[in-house]
Every structure is written in structure tokens, then in C-alpha cells.
Amino acid sequence: MNAPPAPDPGAVAADWRARGYSCHRMVDPPGQCWRDFTHDENELLVVVKGRLELEVEGERRTVGPGEEVFIPARARHTVSNVYDRETAWLFGYD
């Protein structure tokens, strides 16, 4: 089974802009963890390369390249790089 192709960051940014979201790039080393964040805005996240584990309001899931995740405003969330190399991902707020 082949992995889905990595998303084009420019295409993701254009799509998100059309949907009213910003778009920012993050690259995390293995083991990087951003714990217990909340934002007043809705957030979108997509992995470009690698794997992330997300915990949103106590619910965990692992996401890979091309998977878009919606995180509702004010939801407590944690993002961890569970890949053995750098993980590149995009995030944006409405």
C-alpha cells in the first residue's frame, strides 16, 4: 500500500486563504511536544512530511501527510512529533 502524496504547501495555503484561514509552517525535531494549547480561533492543521500525534480534548489520533485536522476554538490540544525524523506541518487560524 502506497502512502498518499505529500501535500503542496502553496496549494494548502491558497485553499485555506479561500476558506478564511492563515497558513504557517512548522518543522519539529523528533520528540518535540507542544502541550495544552488553546486558541480563541478555530485551527486547521495538515502534516506535510512525517507524523504527528494530536490530543484534542482528551481524544488522541496520529496523522500523516495530507491529513487535515480541524481543532475547534478554545479546545485544549497537544501536538507531538512521533516520527523518528523531522516532521513538517502547516497550521492556520480563522
N, C-alpha and C positions, 0 to 999 in steps of 0.2 A: 504494500500500500504506500503510495507516494504522499509526501507532505504537501499541503497546499502551497502555492507560490507566495513568497513574501509580498506584502502589500507595498505599493508605490507611495512613499510618504507625501509626494506632491499631490497625488490623486486623493489621498485621505484628507489632506489639508483643504483642498478645494471642495470636497464633499462636505466636510464639517463646516466650512465657512458658509456654504449654501444653507446649512441647517442651523446657522446661528452660533456655532462653537468656534473657539480659538483652537490653535493646534501648536503644541510644544513637543520637543524631542527630549528624551531622557535616555542615557546609557548607564546601566548599573553593572558593577562588578559582581561576580558570584557571591551569593550570601547577603547582598545589600537588602535591607528591610526598612521600609517606611511605615511606621506603626501609628495606628489610631488617629488617622486624619479625618477631619470633617471640613466641608466647604459649604458656603451658602448657595452655591450654584450646582446644577447638575453637571456631571462629568462624564466624558467618554474616554475610553482607553482602548488602544489596539497595540498588540505586540508586532514588531517588525521582524525581529530576529531573537531567538531564544525562547524562554518560558518564564512566566510569572505565576506565582500563587497569589490569589486575591482572597481576602476575607472581608466580606461586606455584611455588616450587622450580624456577625457570627456564622455566616454561611461561607464555606470555602469552596474554591474551584481553581483549577490550573488551566491557564490559557496559553496558546501558542500563536505563531504567526498568522495574521489575518483575522483573528477572532476579536470582534468589537464587544466591549463591555460597557453597559450603562450603569453609572453609580448615582443614585438619586441625591439631591441636595440634602445636606445635614446627616447623611448616612455615615456612620463610623466605619472606616475601612483601613486595611493594611495591605501593602503591596510588597512582595518579596521575590527576589530573583532566585529561582530554584534550578537554574541552568548551570552547568559546570563552566560556562564561559560568560562573557558579557551578554546582557540582554538589552536590546534597543527597543524602545516603545514610545508611543505617542500618547499624549493626553490633552484634553481641552475642556473648557468650561463654556456654558451658555450665558 
